Structures are given as C-alpha cells and as structure tokens.
Amino acid sequence: MTRVWLTSWEWGCCGDAFTVGDDVDFGIRTRSPASQLAETLGSALVATVDAIESHHEEEFADRVRGRVTAVHAVSREVVERRSLRRPGNGAPPDASMPADGEEWPMTGRDLGNGVFVGSRPTRYMIEIVPVPDSAVLQPVLGVRLPATHEHQPPPAAVDLTADPPSERRSRSLAGWLVDVDEP
C-alpha cells in the first residue's frame, strides 16, 4: 500500500473525481515529504506519507498506479484574525481613510439603466494562521465528489452591519491522504 498526499488547492480546481475502489494514476512530485507538509500534518502523520502528488506544474515520470483502498480528508484548525485596515496596512499608502461610520468607496462599472456592478474593499485585513499539530483525518468516500445538499441545515443569517469578532477558530480542509494498492 502506498499513501499519497493530494493538496486541496490542486484538487479544488481540477483533477478527476474518484472513489474508494477506483483505479488511479497519480503523477508524483516527490517521495520525500517536505517540511511544509510536516507543518500541515504534524510529525507523526507525515511519517505515514509515501508520496506527494502534483498535476499542475509538469508531467511527472514517477507514478503511483493502482486501486484506491481508502481516502481520508485532512483538516486542520486555523485562527482567523481580523484587524481594521489603515492606509499602508493593507490599503494603498495614499488611500484616505473614510470617516468613522462610513464605508470604503465603491469601485465598479455603471452598466446603464440603473445597473451598477462593483465592490468595495472590506474594512478588515484577514490573517489566517494554522494551529500546529491540529490535523484530523476523516474517512471519506472519495475526492471531488458532488456535494449533496440533503440533511444539511439551512445557512445561518449573516448580520452584515455587525463588526465580526477580532479572532475566530475554525477547521480548514488541507487535502487528502489516499491509500493506493499498487499491483
């Protein structure tokens, strides 16, 4: 059995969906997990990884081919910190700060007939910091499977007028560990 790491950013945009029991053919960037992966997974879990898959940069001659015997989604805890933007701190150095209670100016395009498309920068800078040694495995049926909306609660209402908390903890998908039985 070969355990292969798949990053969420690569598989978030492309890569064919697969499930446990499917045959796969992964291009392998390296057989030596990088220190960055150790930071993501923790030292005990990274020791179980045999190969790191990649399919964006180039075609790799090293391959892992075989049948998928297990897939685990790997999430880790992150701390999201918010701070007010200030000119030179996330806003252009020459930006003038709007008066208290006012929004940043809207930028966009007037499409005519009363239609305006645009956005304004948020008042906040957001820094997302991973929490060390917080990786958790969850067995899943596969990767890039269509999401089902059954049995999920409706989204909570969001108060856009309230200031968000300055710090919030949550879990973030880091990637998948895929066990492959190579012939």
LUMFI-616085 format. One line per 3 residues: number of its first residue (from 1); their letters; for each residue x, y, z of C-alpha. Coordinates in steps of 0.2 Angstrom, whole numbers, always signed. Example, Ala and Ser with C-alpha at 12.3 -4.5 7.8 and 13.67 -1.06 7.14 Angstrom:
# residues 2
1) AS) +62 -22 +39 | +68 -5 +36
# end
This chain:
# residues 183
1) MTR) +0 +0 +0 | +6 +17 -5 | -1 +33 +4
4) VWL) -2 +48 -7 | -4 +66 -2 | -16 +77 -13
7) TSW) -17 +95 -9 | -34 +104 -8 | -28 +119 -19
10) EWG) -24 +107 -33 | -39 +96 -32 | -50 +110 -28
13) CCG) -50 +117 -46 | -46 +101 -56 | -42 +83 -56
16) DAF) -55 +69 -60 | -66 +64 -46 | -63 +46 -39
19) TVG) -70 +35 -25 | -63 +20 -15 | -62 +5 -27
22) DDV) -57 +16 -42 | -41 +14 -51 | -30 +29 -51
25) DFG) -14 +35 -59 | -5 +49 -50 | +10 +60 -55
28) IRT) +22 +60 -41 | +32 +76 -37 | +42 +68 -23
31) RSP) +43 +53 -12 | +50 +63 +2 | +38 +74 +11
34) ASQ) +43 +92 +13 | +45 +101 +29 | +30 +112 +24
37) LAE) +19 +96 +23 | +26 +91 +41 | +20 +108 +47
40) TLG) +2 +104 +39 | +1 +86 +45 | +12 +85 +61
43) SAL) +27 +74 +63 | +18 +58 +67 | +5 +59 +52
46) VAT) +18 +65 +39 | +28 +49 +43 | +14 +39 +35
49) VDA) +15 +48 +19 | +25 +39 +5 | +22 +51 -10
52) IES) +16 +69 -14 | +5 +70 -30 | +5 +85 -42
55) HHE) -3 +88 -58 | -1 +107 -62 | +17 +111 -65
58) EEF) +23 +97 -76 | +21 +79 -81 | +30 +68 -69
61) ADR) +38 +52 -74 | +36 +44 -56 | +19 +37 -55
64) VRG) +8 +28 -42 | -5 +17 -51 | -17 +6 -43
67) RVT) -33 +4 -34 | -39 +16 -20 | -42 +7 -4
70) AVH) -45 +22 +7 | -47 +41 +7 | -46 +52 +22
73) AVS) -50 +71 +21 | -37 +80 +32 | -42 +96 +40
76) REV) -33 +107 +52 | -38 +121 +64 | -35 +139 +59
79) VER) -36 +155 +68 | -43 +169 +58 | -38 +186 +65
82) RSL) -46 +202 +59 | -39 +220 +61 | -45 +236 +54
85) RRP) -37 +242 +38 | -26 +258 +38 | -18 +266 +24
88) GNG) -1 +257 +21 | -8 +242 +31 | -17 +233 +18
91) APP) -24 +248 +9 | -14 +258 -3 | -2 +270 +5
94) DAS) -10 +285 -2 | -28 +279 +2 | -38 +291 +13
97) MPA) -47 +283 +27 | -66 +285 +27 | -73 +294 +41
100) DGE) -79 +284 +56 | -96 +275 +51 | -93 +277 +33
103) EWP) -89 +263 +20 | -74 +262 +9 | -78 +269 -8
106) MTG) -87 +258 -21 | -77 +253 -36 | -85 +246 -51
109) RDL) -94 +249 -68 | -111 +258 -72 | -119 +246 -85
112) GNG) -133 +259 -88 | -152 +258 -85 | -149 +259 -66
115) VFV) -137 +244 -65 | -121 +246 -56 | -108 +231 -54
118) GSR) -95 +234 -41 | -87 +230 -24 | -79 +239 -10
121) PTR) -64 +233 +0 | -68 +226 +17 | -64 +237 +32
124) YMI) -54 +222 +38 | -37 +214 +35 | -39 +195 +37
127) EIV) -24 +184 +43 | -27 +165 +43 | -14 +156 +54
130) PVP) -14 +137 +55 | -13 +129 +73 | +2 +117 +74
133) DSA) -2 +99 +77 | -21 +100 +74 | -23 +89 +59
136) VLQ) -38 +77 +59 | -42 +63 +47 | -59 +59 +42
139) PVL) -63 +44 +31 | -72 +49 +15 | -79 +40 +0
142) GVR) -68 +49 -12 | -61 +66 -19 | -70 +79 -29
145) LPA) -87 +70 -27 | -103 +81 -30 | -109 +88 -13
148) THE) -126 +83 -8 | -137 +96 +0 | -148 +83 +9
151) HQP) -148 +83 +28 | -138 +100 +29 | -146 +114 +39
154) PPA) -150 +130 +30 | -136 +143 +30 | -137 +155 +45
157) AVD) -142 +173 +43 | -127 +184 +42 | -128 +202 +50
160) LTA) -118 +212 +38 | -119 +228 +49 | -111 +220 +64
163) DPP) -92 +220 +67 | -85 +202 +66 | -75 +196 +80
166) SER) -57 +200 +80 | -52 +182 +81 | -61 +166 +76
169) RSR) -56 +147 +76 | -62 +135 +63 | -56 +120 +53
172) SLA) -50 +121 +35 | -48 +107 +23 | -29 +104 +19
175) GWL) -30 +90 +7 | -32 +71 +6 | -22 +56 +11
178) VDV) -26 +42 -2 | -21 +24 +1 | -17 +15 -16
181) DEP) -14 -4 -18 | -1 -5 -32 | +0 -21 -41
# end
